[in-house]
Amino acid sequence: MGCATITIKYLLYVFNTLWAIIGILLIILGGFGWDAMPRNYAIGVISLGGVILLIAFFGCMGAARESARSLWTHAITMLVMIVLVVVMICFNTRDVFKKYALQEVDDFWQKEIRQPGSMDNMQIVYACCGRDSAEDYVNIGRSPPSSCCKDSNCINPLNVYITGCITKVEAAFADEVLTTQICEWCLLGVSVS
């Protein structure tokens, strides 16, 4: 075996090991995000991770066995992956997670009206109060709960969060489009290389 063949073989091992790590991370991300993102996106992320693992498997097997068939399968699946990433970049809808999070705020607020305390976790995480503002609680005949106050101390009226959760969640997901585009282009770059 020549020096070039050995170099290519080990480069394939390294490259496909990195692919396998990316695939495993995507599967873990999809699993942990099962309740935090729309189901079809979680399934898509897990499927993408599985496809990347499959590509890495064919690449490693082709390099280990020096099998032309496995290497061709690897090359074809990489080409399919590149086409799918380009399609994803072109047709991906933006603000999906923001819309999902805003719908969650609406759902939790409707639940809060029926079951007090449903918004507590969200109000603590985002440092907000009510759906649109702290006045939402006054409008339904209740005083703002302790989760609406800084350090859960509502004795001082200045500790009450005035901003509603809709505004805070919108601000938290403001750079979702940029983050998604960066991830898509990085995936395309890794696929092409």
Buried (B, 14 or more C-beta within 10 A) or exposed (E): EEEEEEEEBEEBBEBBEEBBEBBBEBBEBBEEBBEEBBEEBBEBBBEBBBBBBBBBBBBBBBBEEEBEEBBEBBBEBBEEBBEBBBEBBEEEEEBBBBBBBBEBBEEBBEEBEEEEEBBBEBBBEBBBBBBBBBEBBEEEEEEBBBBBBEEEEBEEEEBBBBBBBBBBBBEBBEEBBEEBEEEBEEBBEBBEE
